[in-house]
């Protein structure tokens, strides 16, 4: 794991936004910068469908919601299927 990579999980959209807000607060406190251009969100669901009205903010920036993400070599999809 790299020091500059991290993954945040939450069972609810509200919980995820709260965690993002905590990250922002601590980043500011410790004078760290989060590269929001390399940040995004993925919503896992059994049927692969996401709610179009969901969005997550890091400060004033909206984090894009993606259908697929590779994290440390593991590809994850919004339909919860894991691909090696």
Secondary structure, 3 states (H helix, E strand, C coil): CCCCCCCCCCCCHHHHHHHHHHHHHHHHHCCCCCCHHHCEEECCCCCCCCCCCCCEEECCEEEEEECEEEECCEEEECCCCEEC
